[in-house]
Amino acid sequence: MTGRTAELKELVRAPLPLAYHPLYRFYEGGSLTRTFRGLPAGPDDFWSEDWVGSCTRASNDDPDGRPQGASAVALPGGGTVTLQQIVEELPGEMVGAAFAERCGPVTGVLVKLLSPAGKVPVHAHPTRAWALQHLGSPFGKTEAWILLDTPGDGREPAHAGIGFVPGTDRDGFAAAVRRHDNQAIRGMLHRTEVRPGEVYVAHGGVPHYLGPRLSFIEVQEPSDHIVIPETDGGDDAGATMGLGWDLALDMIDYAGAGAAATFARARQQPRVLRTSHGSREVRLLNDDVLRFFDATALEVADELEVSDGRFSIAVVASGAGSLEGDFGRLPVRRGETFALPASLPLRVRAGSEPLRVVRCLGPQAD
C-alpha cells in the first residue's frame, strides 16, 4: 500500500466535506445558493452553478480557458484531491463493490445547487440511447429538481415549463427555433408555478425551462449534454453541442400530452421508506427514475441510522445537528454538503431543531 493510498483510506473513514464549488455558466444566478450556503451575500453573476461532489467535466471552460467541474476534497495534511481520484483509487470503499463491478469506478450521479436569477431558456438533454449513439456517452441527462426556495422576482412567481402541449411537432418547433421566435417556443410547453418542497423530473429528451428567482437541488445523470433551442442566434454551435440544428433537434421528444398527464409524470410523489426513533427516510422520486439515480430525504427529529452500503452526496437542506460514527461527532447545519462513502455507516442526529438531509445517490446496483 502506497502512502497516498493509506492517506485516502484514512480519509474515507469519515464524511468528506464538500466546499462551495461555483462554475461559470451561460445564465446569471447564484445569490440564493450563496444564502443557502451561509456565505456572504452578493449579486447574481455568471458563476451561477454550485457543482456538489462532481466527477463530471463541464462542457464549457471558465473565462480563463481552464476546465471546470471536478470537485476537490481537502486532505488532512494540506492540499486537495479530486473526488474522482478517490473513487478511482478506492472504488470498493467509496461506491461499494457491487456498484463498482456493475458500473465501474464512478458515482453515477451529479448534484448541483442552482438558483437562476431570471428565466433559464428552453433547453433539453438527451436520453441514454441518443447520447450513446451520437455523443459516445453512456449517460444521458435525466434530471430532478428538489425545490428549496421559490420567492420569484416580484413581477412573476417562480415557475417551470416542461413537455410539449398537444399538437406540437418537430417541423413547427424547428421553424420557431430557426427564426428565434422565443415567445412561440415557450408557448409550446406546459407551465406551472413551483413551491418549496416539490420535486420534479425532466426525463431525457423532454424540453423544459425554469425561473425566475428560485433555488433547488438538482440531481442528474453525470453528464453536461445540453441543446438550447431558445437563443438569440449568436452561438448556434454552443446551443447545439456543435452538432447543428438538424441533428440537435432530433434529440428532443415531441410527444405532446395534456397538462394532467405531463405533470403526473414530472411531479414526483414522495413516499416513506422507513421510520425509526420518531424520524423517517422518504424516497423523493418515482420508481421510473431509479434506473437513472435516486434521492431520499432523512427527516430527523431524534436520530436515524444510515448503513445501506450506498455512496451518496448529502445536502443539509434545513436544521442543524450532527453526523456520528466511529469517526466521532461532526456538527452539521443547513447549506453544508458532504460525500458519504458506501463503506461508512453513520448516525444522523438532530440538534435543537429537526434536521433534514437530502441524500443524492446513483442508480441502484441491482
C-alpha positions as CSV (number, residue, x, y, z in Angstrom):
1,M,0.0,0.0,0.0
2,T,1.4,3.4,-1.0
3,G,1.5,6.3,1.3
4,R,-1.2,8.1,-0.8
5,T,-3.5,5.1,-0.7
6,A,-3.1,4.8,3.1
7,E,-3.9,8.5,3.4
8,L,-7.0,8.1,1.3
9,K,-8.2,5.0,3.2
10,E,-7.9,7.1,6.4
11,L,-9.8,10.0,4.7
12,V,-12.8,7.9,3.7
13,R,-13.4,6.7,7.3
14,A,-15.4,9.9,7.9
15,P,-17.8,12.1,5.9
16,L,-15.9,14.1,3.2
17,P,-16.9,17.9,3.4
18,L,-17.5,19.4,0.0
19,A,-16.9,23.2,-0.2
20,Y,-18.9,25.7,-2.3
21,H,-17.8,25.0,-5.9
22,P,-19.1,27.7,-8.3
23,L,-18.9,27.2,-12.1
24,Y,-19.1,29.8,-14.8
25,R,-22.2,29.2,-17.0
26,F,-24.4,30.7,-19.7
27,Y,-27.0,32.3,-17.4
28,E,-26.9,34.6,-14.3
29,G,-27.7,33.4,-10.8
30,G,-26.1,32.0,-7.6
31,S,-27.2,34.6,-5.0
32,L,-29.9,32.3,-3.4
33,T,-27.4,29.4,-3.4
34,R,-24.9,31.5,-1.5
35,T,-27.5,32.5,1.0
36,F,-28.4,28.8,1.4
37,R,-24.8,28.0,1.9
38,G,-24.4,30.7,4.6
39,L,-21.9,32.7,2.5
40,P,-21.7,36.5,2.3
41,A,-24.4,38.0,0.2
42,G,-23.6,39.1,-3.3
43,P,-25.3,39.9,-6.6
44,D,-26.2,37.3,-9.1
45,D,-23.5,36.7,-11.7
46,F,-22.4,34.1,-14.3
47,W,-20.7,32.0,-11.6
48,S,-24.2,30.6,-11.2
49,E,-23.9,26.9,-10.5
50,D,-22.5,25.1,-7.5
51,W,-21.5,21.6,-8.5
52,V,-21.5,19.4,-5.5
53,G,-19.5,16.2,-5.4
54,S,-18.9,16.3,-9.1
55,C,-16.7,13.8,-11.1
56,T,-18.0,15.4,-14.3
57,R,-16.2,17.9,-16.6
58,A,-18.4,20.8,-17.7
59,S,-19.0,21.3,-21.4
60,N,-17.6,24.9,-21.1
61,D,-14.3,26.1,-19.7
62,D,-14.1,29.1,-17.3
63,P,-13.3,32.6,-18.7
64,D,-9.6,31.9,-18.5
65,G,-9.9,28.7,-20.6
66,R,-9.5,26.3,-17.7
67,P,-11.6,23.1,-17.5
68,Q,-14.1,23.1,-14.7
69,G,-16.4,20.7,-13.0
70,A,-14.3,18.3,-10.8
71,S,-14.9,18.7,-7.1
72,A,-12.0,18.8,-4.7
73,V,-11.7,17.2,-1.2
74,A,-9.3,18.7,1.4
75,L,-6.5,16.4,2.6
76,P,-5.7,16.4,6.3
77,G,-2.1,17.2,5.7
78,G,-2.8,20.1,3.3
79,G,-3.6,20.2,-0.3
80,T,-6.6,18.6,-2.1
81,V,-7.5,15.6,-4.2
82,T,-10.4,15.3,-6.6
83,L,-13.4,13.2,-5.6
84,Q,-13.0,11.3,-8.9
85,Q,-9.4,10.4,-7.9
86,I,-10.6,9.0,-4.6
87,V,-13.4,7.0,-6.3
88,E,-11.0,5.6,-8.9
89,E,-8.4,4.6,-6.3
90,L,-10.8,3.2,-3.7
91,P,-14.0,2.1,-5.6
92,G,-15.0,-0.5,-3.1
93,E,-14.9,1.9,-0.1
94,M,-16.4,4.8,-2.0
95,V,-19.2,3.4,-4.1
96,G,-19.4,-0.3,-3.0
97,A,-18.1,-3.4,-4.6
98,A,-21.3,-4.4,-6.3
99,F,-21.9,-1.0,-7.8
100,A,-18.2,-0.7,-8.9
101,E,-18.4,-4.2,-10.5
102,R,-21.5,-3.2,-12.5
103,C,-20.8,0.4,-13.4
104,G,-17.1,0.9,-12.8
105,P,-15.3,3.4,-10.5
106,V,-17.9,6.1,-10.9
107,T,-20.5,7.6,-8.6
108,G,-23.2,7.5,-11.3
109,V,-24.7,10.9,-10.1
110,L,-24.0,14.6,-10.4
111,V,-25.5,17.0,-7.8
112,K,-25.8,20.8,-8.2
113,L,-27.2,23.7,-6.2
114,L,-28.8,26.1,-8.6
115,S,-30.6,29.4,-8.3
116,P,-31.2,31.2,-11.6
117,A,-31.9,34.9,-11.3
118,G,-34.1,35.2,-14.4
119,K,-35.6,32.9,-16.9
120,V,-33.5,30.0,-17.9
121,P,-34.1,29.4,-21.7
122,V,-35.9,26.4,-23.1
123,H,-33.5,23.5,-23.3
124,A,-33.4,19.7,-23.3
125,H,-31.0,16.9,-22.7
126,P,-30.6,13.5,-24.4
127,T,-31.8,10.1,-23.4
128,R,-29.1,7.5,-22.8
129,A,-29.7,5.8,-26.1
130,W,-29.4,9.0,-28.1
131,A,-26.3,10.1,-26.1
132,L,-24.6,6.7,-26.7
133,Q,-25.3,6.8,-30.5
134,H,-24.5,10.5,-31.2
135,L,-22.2,11.5,-28.4
136,G,-20.4,8.3,-27.4
137,S,-21.6,8.8,-23.8
138,P,-23.1,6.1,-21.6
139,F,-25.1,8.7,-19.8
140,G,-27.9,10.9,-21.0
141,K,-29.2,13.6,-18.7
142,T,-32.5,12.9,-17.0
143,E,-32.6,15.3,-14.0
144,A,-34.6,16.0,-10.9
145,W,-35.3,19.4,-9.2
146,I,-35.8,19.4,-5.4
147,L,-37.2,22.8,-4.6
148,L,-35.7,24.7,-1.7
149,D,-36.9,28.3,-2.1
150,T,-39.2,30.0,-4.6
151,P,-39.5,33.7,-4.0
152,G,-39.9,34.7,-7.6
153,D,-38.7,38.1,-8.8
154,G,-41.7,40.3,-7.7
155,R,-43.0,40.5,-11.2
156,E,-44.0,36.9,-11.7
157,P,-43.9,33.8,-9.5
158,A,-41.2,31.1,-9.7
159,H,-42.3,28.6,-12.3
160,A,-41.2,25.8,-14.6
161,G,-42.1,24.8,-18.1
162,I,-41.9,21.1,-19.1
163,G,-43.1,19.0,-22.0
164,F,-44.9,20.0,-25.2
165,V,-48.6,20.8,-25.4
166,P,-50.6,18.6,-27.7
167,G,-50.3,19.4,-31.4
168,T,-46.6,20.4,-31.3
169,D,-44.5,18.8,-34.0
170,R,-40.8,18.9,-35.0
171,D,-41.4,21.0,-38.1
172,G,-43.3,23.7,-36.3
173,F,-40.9,23.8,-33.4
174,A,-37.8,23.8,-35.7
175,A,-39.3,26.7,-37.7
176,A,-39.7,28.7,-34.5
177,V,-36.1,27.9,-33.4
178,R,-34.7,29.0,-36.8
179,R,-36.5,32.3,-36.7
180,H,-35.6,32.8,-33.0
181,D,-39.3,33.2,-32.0
182,N,-38.7,32.6,-28.4
183,Q,-42.2,33.6,-27.3
184,A,-43.6,30.9,-29.6
185,I,-41.0,28.4,-28.3
186,R,-42.0,28.9,-24.7
187,G,-45.7,28.8,-25.6
188,M,-45.3,25.3,-26.8
189,L,-44.5,24.0,-23.3
190,H,-46.8,23.4,-20.3
191,R,-46.1,25.8,-17.5
192,T,-46.7,25.5,-13.7
193,E,-45.9,27.5,-10.6
194,V,-43.4,25.7,-8.3
195,R,-43.2,25.7,-4.5
196,P,-40.7,24.7,-1.8
197,G,-40.6,21.0,-1.1
198,E,-41.9,20.0,-4.5
199,V,-39.9,17.6,-6.7
200,Y,-39.9,17.5,-10.5
201,V,-38.2,15.3,-13.0
202,A,-37.3,16.2,-16.6
203,H,-36.7,13.0,-18.4
204,G,-34.1,12.8,-21.2
205,G,-35.5,14.4,-24.4
206,V,-38.2,16.4,-22.6
207,P,-37.8,20.2,-23.1
208,H,-38.1,22.4,-20.1
209,Y,-37.3,25.8,-18.7
210,L,-37.2,27.5,-15.2
211,G,-37.3,30.8,-13.5
212,P,-37.1,33.3,-12.1
213,R,-35.6,33.5,-8.6
214,L,-35.8,30.0,-7.3
215,S,-33.3,27.7,-5.7
216,F,-33.1,23.9,-5.8
217,I,-31.0,20.8,-5.5
218,E,-30.6,19.2,-9.0
219,V,-29.9,15.5,-9.1
220,Q,-29.0,14.2,-12.5
221,E,-27.1,11.7,-14.6
222,P,-23.4,12.6,-14.6
223,S,-23.1,14.5,-17.9
224,D,-23.3,18.0,-19.3
225,H,-25.1,17.3,-22.6
226,I,-27.5,20.1,-23.5
227,V,-29.3,21.6,-26.5
228,I,-30.7,25.1,-26.1
229,P,-33.4,25.9,-28.7
230,E,-34.3,29.3,-27.2
231,T,-31.4,31.6,-28.4
232,D,-30.7,34.9,-29.9
233,G,-28.9,33.2,-32.8
234,G,-25.4,34.3,-31.6
235,D,-23.9,30.9,-30.8
236,D,-25.6,28.1,-32.7
237,A,-22.5,25.8,-32.2
238,G,-22.7,26.2,-28.4
239,A,-26.5,25.8,-28.4
240,T,-26.3,22.5,-30.4
241,M,-23.2,21.0,-28.9
242,G,-21.6,21.5,-32.3
243,L,-24.0,19.1,-33.9
244,G,-26.0,21.6,-35.9
245,W,-29.7,22.2,-35.6
246,D,-30.8,19.3,-37.9
247,L,-29.3,16.6,-35.6
248,A,-29.7,18.5,-32.3
249,L,-33.4,18.9,-32.7
250,D,-33.8,15.2,-33.3
251,M,-32.7,14.7,-29.7
252,I,-36.0,16.3,-28.4
253,D,-39.1,14.2,-27.5
254,Y,-42.0,15.8,-29.5
255,A,-44.7,13.6,-27.9
256,G,-47.2,16.1,-26.6
257,A,-49.7,15.3,-23.8
258,G,-52.3,17.2,-21.8
259,A,-51.2,19.1,-18.7
260,A,-52.5,16.5,-16.3
261,A,-50.6,13.6,-17.9
262,T,-47.4,15.8,-18.3
263,F,-47.3,16.8,-14.6
264,A,-48.3,13.4,-13.4
265,R,-45.1,12.2,-14.9
266,A,-42.9,15.2,-14.0
267,R,-44.2,16.0,-10.4
268,Q,-42.8,13.3,-8.1
269,Q,-44.8,11.7,-5.2
270,P,-42.5,11.2,-2.2
271,R,-43.2,8.1,-0.1
272,V,-41.9,6.9,3.3
273,L,-39.3,4.1,3.1
274,R,-38.7,3.6,6.9
275,T,-39.2,5.1,10.3
276,S,-37.1,5.0,13.5
277,H,-37.0,7.0,16.7
278,G,-39.6,9.4,15.5
279,S,-37.5,10.0,12.3
280,R,-38.0,8.8,8.8
281,E,-36.4,8.3,5.4
282,V,-38.5,9.4,2.4
283,R,-37.9,8.5,-1.2
284,L,-38.3,11.6,-3.3
285,L,-38.5,10.0,-6.8
286,N,-40.9,7.8,-8.6
287,D,-39.9,4.2,-9.5
288,D,-39.3,5.0,-13.2
289,V,-36.5,7.4,-12.3
290,L,-34.5,5.0,-10.1
291,R,-32.6,3.4,-13.0
292,F,-31.0,6.8,-13.6
293,F,-30.4,8.0,-10.0
294,D,-32.0,8.0,-6.6
295,A,-32.7,10.6,-3.9
296,T,-34.1,10.4,-0.4
297,A,-34.7,12.8,2.5
298,L,-33.7,12.0,6.0
299,E,-36.2,13.8,8.2
300,V,-34.6,13.5,11.6
301,A,-36.5,14.6,14.8
302,D,-34.2,12.5,17.0
303,E,-31.8,10.1,15.3
304,L,-31.6,7.9,12.2
305,E,-29.1,5.3,11.2
306,V,-27.6,5.2,7.7
307,S,-25.9,1.9,6.8
308,D,-27.3,0.7,3.4
309,G,-23.8,0.5,1.8
310,R,-24.6,3.1,-0.9
311,F,-22.5,6.2,-1.8
312,S,-24.3,9.5,-1.5
313,I,-23.9,13.2,-1.8
314,A,-25.6,14.6,1.3
315,V,-27.1,18.1,1.3
316,V,-28.3,19.5,4.6
317,A,-31.5,21.2,3.5
318,S,-32.6,22.5,6.9
319,G,-31.9,22.5,10.6
320,A,-28.8,21.6,12.5
321,G,-27.4,18.5,14.2
322,S,-24.6,16.1,13.8
323,L,-23.2,13.1,11.9
324,E,-21.9,10.4,14.3
325,G,-19.9,7.2,13.9
326,D,-16.5,5.6,14.6
327,F,-15.0,8.9,13.3
328,G,-16.6,10.8,16.2
329,R,-19.2,13.6,16.0
330,L,-19.3,16.1,13.2
331,P,-21.7,19.1,13.7
332,V,-23.7,20.0,10.5
333,R,-26.0,22.8,9.6
334,R,-28.2,24.0,6.7
335,G,-26.3,24.5,3.5
336,E,-23.4,22.1,4.2
337,T,-22.7,19.3,1.8
338,F,-20.8,16.0,2.2
339,A,-19.7,12.9,0.2
340,L,-20.6,9.8,2.2
341,P,-18.7,6.7,1.3
342,A,-20.6,3.5,0.8
343,S,-18.4,1.8,3.4
344,L,-19.2,4.4,6.1
345,P,-22.1,3.6,8.5
346,L,-23.2,6.6,10.5
347,R,-26.0,8.1,12.6
348,V,-27.7,11.4,11.8
349,R,-28.8,13.2,15.0
350,A,-31.0,16.3,15.3
351,G,-29.8,19.2,17.4
352,S,-32.1,21.8,18.9
353,E,-34.3,21.7,15.8
354,P,-35.2,18.9,13.4
355,L,-32.7,18.1,10.7
356,R,-33.5,17.4,7.0
357,V,-30.7,15.9,4.9
358,V,-31.2,15.0,1.2
359,R,-29.2,12.0,0.1
360,C,-28.4,12.0,-3.6
361,L,-27.4,8.6,-5.0
362,G,-26.5,6.8,-8.2
363,P,-28.8,4.2,-9.7
364,Q,-29.4,1.1,-7.6
365,A,-26.8,-1.6,-8.2
366,D,-29.4,-4.3,-8.8
